[in-house]
Amino acid sequence: MAYVITDDCVACGACIDACPVEAISAGDTKYTIDADKCVDCGACAGECPSSAINAG
């Protein structure tokens, strides 16, 4: 199951650089993860300074 970004996201961009499969993109108010591309590695969650990324 893909990781998800919660409303705690501050759109800092740290997760985008951490994602090895480029599954994360900027949304209107927060970043989003493409579930079809996500490989559940957790690299993004480890880099998120606001703990806004959780296992779906």
C-alpha positions, 0 to 999 in steps of 0.5 A: 500500500502506498504512502500518503501525505497528510494535511500536515504537509508544509510543501517544503519539497524534502520528500521529492528529492528523497523519492527514488521513483519520482512518485511525489509531485506538488499539489495545490496546497500540499504534495501528493504521492502517485500510488501507482509509482510508489514502491513503499520504500519509506524514504520520503517519510524519513525526510519529512520534517513535519512527519506528514507522510505515513504508510497508507 
